[in-house]
């Protein structure tokens, strides 16, 4: 999975934000100096030959991450 950037999209006050979900994503965030990856960052990452993949979580996993038993 070395050529893959895994992101988790979350809603921040009505605006979607792409958070890194693997080491490649965290490295790109460190290079940009931001906690999230902007759409322009994702386009540049793809231009470098990386595949950008959105992490999919089911509703039960989301509830569990919030501390609510499913």
Secondary structure, 3 states (H helix, E strand, C coil): CCCEEEEEEEEECCEEEEEECCHHHHHHHHHHCCCEECHHHHHHHHHCCCEEEECCCCHHHHHHHCCCCC
